[in-house]
Amino acid sequence: AVLTETVLAALYIFSSNVVIKRINALSTAAMEMEGGNYAVRIPVRNDDELGRLSASFNAMAAGISERNHIKRIIDEAQVRLTAIIDATPDFVATASLDGRVLYMNKAARKLSGLADADDISNLRIRDVHPKWAADIVLEQGLPTAARYGIWQGETSFMARGGALTPASQVIIAHRDASGSVLYYSTIARDISDRKRAEEEVRKLN
């Protein structure tokens, strides 16, 4: 009886130590993941409650790691895309549904007489066009893009100092999964040289 009790006590102590070690492993892994180490994994050696909990923890860590990997890829792609857009000589911008400017690339800022550091949070579509061109954009361009997805036409941009730049402009409507327009983007190209050539031809004629 004494021997049996001793063996049972030893088994109990051993089993308790194993459980405690497994729980500590879970706790340590959770703290590591909280610190940003999503590569941490817990060995799963038993198909008991703690084993299933460890497997669930590993699956959760793998899911978070995969999402973070995808997010890093998307972030890197956005950085590269922004660099490409900033390098293009064409006017590129986005605007909200109410005509508020959300983004302008370097060429758009230069064409509008704005510095790279200038705040555009209060800038509106009418602020970067002469009146006749703003009327075309707001009354024809945006409604057509909202209806058909895209609009193209000739407009003009106006810098802060009043200088005008004729442009060939495209407006695109961006939609969500339900089809509702989220915002507009525009790409415009300076056609000053073409306009000067057309004027020379008109004078010769």
C-alpha positions as CSV (number, residue, x, y, z in Angstrom):
1,A,0.0,0.0,0.0
2,V,2.8,2.4,0.9
3,L,4.6,1.5,-2.4
4,T,1.4,2.0,-4.4
5,E,0.8,5.4,-2.7
6,T,4.4,6.4,-3.4
7,V,4.2,5.4,-7.1
8,L,0.9,7.2,-7.5
9,A,2.3,10.3,-5.8
10,A,5.3,10.2,-8.0
11,L,3.1,9.8,-11.1
12,Y,1.0,12.7,-9.9
13,I,4.0,14.9,-9.4
14,F,5.4,13.9,-12.8
15,S,2.1,14.5,-14.5
16,S,1.7,17.8,-12.8
17,N,5.2,18.9,-13.8
18,V,4.5,17.9,-17.4
19,V,1.2,19.9,-17.5
20,I,2.9,22.9,-15.8
21,K,5.7,22.8,-18.4
22,R,3.2,22.6,-21.3
23,I,1.2,25.5,-19.8
24,N,4.4,27.5,-19.3
25,A,5.3,26.8,-22.9
26,L,1.9,28.2,-24.0
27,S,2.3,31.2,-21.7
28,T,5.9,31.9,-23.0
29,A,4.7,31.6,-26.6
30,A,1.8,33.9,-26.0
31,M,4.2,36.5,-24.6
32,E,6.6,36.2,-27.5
33,M,3.7,36.6,-30.0
34,E,2.6,39.7,-28.0
35,G,6.1,41.0,-28.5
36,G,5.8,40.6,-32.3
37,N,7.3,37.1,-32.8
38,Y,4.6,35.5,-34.9
39,A,7.0,32.7,-36.0
40,V,6.8,31.1,-32.5
41,R,5.3,27.6,-32.5
42,I,4.5,25.1,-29.7
43,P,5.3,21.3,-30.1
44,V,2.1,19.3,-30.1
45,R,2.9,15.8,-28.7
46,N,-0.5,14.8,-27.3
47,D,-4.1,14.8,-28.6
48,D,-5.5,16.0,-25.3
49,E,-7.0,19.4,-24.3
50,L,-3.6,21.1,-24.0
51,G,-2.5,19.5,-27.3
52,R,-5.5,20.8,-29.1
53,L,-5.0,24.2,-27.5
54,S,-1.4,24.3,-28.6
55,A,-2.5,23.3,-32.2
56,S,-5.0,26.1,-32.2
57,F,-2.4,28.5,-30.9
58,N,0.0,27.5,-33.7
59,A,-2.8,27.9,-36.3
60,M,-3.6,31.4,-35.0
61,A,0.1,32.4,-35.0
62,A,0.5,31.1,-38.6
63,G,-2.6,33.0,-39.7
64,I,-1.4,36.3,-38.1
65,S,2.1,35.7,-39.7
66,E,0.5,35.2,-43.1
67,R,-1.6,38.3,-42.8
68,N,1.4,40.3,-41.7
69,H,3.4,38.9,-44.7
70,I,0.6,39.9,-47.1
71,K,0.3,43.3,-45.5
72,R,4.1,43.9,-45.9
73,I,3.8,42.9,-49.6
74,I,0.9,45.3,-50.1
75,D,2.7,48.1,-48.2
76,E,5.8,47.6,-50.3
77,A,3.7,47.6,-53.5
78,Q,2.0,50.8,-52.5
79,V,5.4,52.4,-51.8
80,R,6.6,51.4,-55.3
81,L,3.4,52.5,-56.9
82,T,3.6,55.9,-55.2
83,A,7.2,56.3,-56.4
84,I,6.1,55.5,-60.0
85,I,3.2,57.9,-59.8
86,D,5.4,60.7,-58.4
87,A,7.9,60.1,-61.2
88,T,5.4,60.5,-64.0
89,P,5.2,63.9,-65.7
90,D,1.4,63.6,-66.0
91,F,-1.0,65.2,-63.6
92,V,-2.3,62.5,-61.2
93,A,-4.8,63.2,-58.4
94,T,-7.8,61.7,-56.5
95,A,-10.9,63.4,-55.2
96,S,-13.8,62.6,-52.9
97,L,-17.4,62.5,-54.1
98,D,-17.9,66.1,-52.9
99,G,-15.0,67.4,-54.9
100,R,-12.4,67.6,-52.2
101,V,-8.8,66.8,-53.4
102,L,-7.4,63.8,-51.6
103,Y,-4.0,63.2,-53.3
104,M,-1.8,65.0,-55.9
105,N,1.4,63.7,-57.3
106,K,4.5,65.9,-57.8
107,A,3.5,66.9,-61.3
108,A,0.0,67.8,-60.2
109,R,1.4,70.0,-57.4
110,K,3.9,71.7,-59.8
111,L,1.2,72.3,-62.4
112,S,-1.0,73.8,-59.6
113,G,1.7,76.0,-58.2
114,L,2.0,73.9,-55.0
115,A,5.1,72.8,-53.1
116,D,5.5,69.2,-52.1
117,A,4.9,70.1,-48.4
118,D,1.8,72.3,-49.0
119,D,-1.3,71.2,-47.2
120,I,-4.1,70.2,-49.7
121,S,-6.7,69.1,-47.1
122,N,-8.9,72.2,-48.0
123,L,-8.2,72.1,-51.7
124,R,-11.2,71.5,-54.0
125,I,-11.5,70.7,-57.7
126,R,-12.6,74.2,-58.5
127,D,-9.4,75.5,-57.0
128,V,-7.2,73.9,-59.7
129,H,-9.2,74.8,-62.8
130,P,-10.4,78.0,-64.4
131,K,-14.2,78.3,-64.1
132,W,-15.1,77.0,-67.5
133,A,-12.9,73.9,-67.1
134,A,-14.2,73.3,-63.5
135,D,-17.7,73.4,-64.9
136,I,-16.9,70.8,-67.4
137,V,-15.3,68.5,-64.8
138,L,-18.1,68.9,-62.3
139,E,-21.1,68.9,-64.6
140,Q,-19.9,66.5,-67.3
141,G,-16.8,64.7,-66.2
142,L,-17.8,63.4,-62.8
143,P,-21.4,62.5,-63.7
144,T,-20.2,60.6,-66.8
145,A,-17.5,58.8,-64.9
146,A,-20.0,57.9,-62.2
147,R,-22.4,56.4,-64.8
148,Y,-20.0,54.8,-67.3
149,G,-16.8,54.4,-65.2
150,I,-14.7,56.8,-67.2
151,W,-14.7,60.2,-68.9
152,Q,-12.2,61.9,-71.3
153,G,-12.1,65.5,-72.5
154,E,-10.0,68.6,-72.8
155,T,-9.8,71.0,-69.9
156,S,-7.3,73.4,-68.4
157,F,-5.5,73.7,-65.1
158,M,-4.8,76.9,-63.2
159,A,-1.8,77.5,-61.0
160,R,-2.0,79.8,-57.9
161,G,-0.5,82.6,-59.9
162,G,-3.2,82.3,-62.5
163,A,-1.1,80.6,-65.2
164,L,-3.2,78.2,-67.3
165,T,-2.2,74.9,-68.8
166,P,-4.4,73.2,-71.4
167,A,-4.7,69.5,-70.7
168,S,-6.2,66.2,-72.0
169,Q,-7.9,64.8,-68.9
170,V,-9.3,61.4,-68.0
171,I,-11.5,60.8,-65.0
172,I,-12.1,57.4,-63.5
173,A,-14.7,56.4,-60.9
174,H,-13.6,53.8,-58.4
175,R,-16.3,51.6,-56.8
176,D,-16.7,49.3,-53.9
177,A,-18.0,45.7,-54.1
178,S,-21.6,46.8,-54.2
179,G,-21.0,49.2,-57.1
180,S,-21.1,52.5,-55.2
181,V,-18.6,55.1,-56.2
182,L,-15.9,55.6,-53.5
183,Y,-13.8,58.3,-55.1
184,Y,-12.5,59.6,-58.4
185,S,-9.0,59.6,-59.8
186,T,-7.8,61.7,-62.7
187,I,-4.8,61.6,-65.1
188,A,-4.1,64.7,-67.2
189,R,-1.4,65.5,-69.8
190,D,-0.1,68.9,-70.7
191,I,-1.1,69.6,-74.3
192,S,0.4,73.1,-74.6
193,D,2.7,72.1,-77.5
194,R,-0.2,70.6,-79.4
195,K,-2.3,73.7,-78.8
196,R,0.5,76.0,-80.0
197,A,0.9,73.8,-83.2
198,E,-2.8,73.9,-83.8
199,E,-2.8,77.7,-83.5
200,E,0.1,78.0,-85.9
201,V,-1.8,75.9,-88.4
202,R,-4.9,78.0,-87.9
203,K,-2.9,81.2,-88.6
204,L,-1.3,79.7,-91.7
205,N,-4.7,78.6,-93.0
